[in-house]
Amino acid sequence: MKAKLDQIREHALAQIKSCDTTEKLNEIRVSILGKKGELTAVLKQMGGLSPEERPIIGQVANEIREYISDEIDEKVAELKKLQQQKKLETETI
């Protein structure tokens, strides 16, 4: 299960880095972190884990969720800054 979580993280990071609009970033957020997202689907399978494994996998999953969310937020801020710069370049007084 940890390998699956790492795979989700790498896949999400690749999608985030290649994204060029905030709308696409929001779609990525929903597809991975949303109610029916990839990460949520893996977390639903935690019931089948042994009691010793659950806290470990839960901690890893929460760290990955936070990491992906932070990466998306950073990319959104970067895109907004680029949009603002383009807008300022095109506007003239």
Secondary structure, DSSP 8 states (H G I E B T S, - for coil): -HHHHHHHHHHHHHHHHH--SHHHHHHHHHHHHSTTSHHHHHHHGGGGS-TTHHHHHHHHHHHHHHHHHHHHHHHHHHHHHHHHHHHHHH---
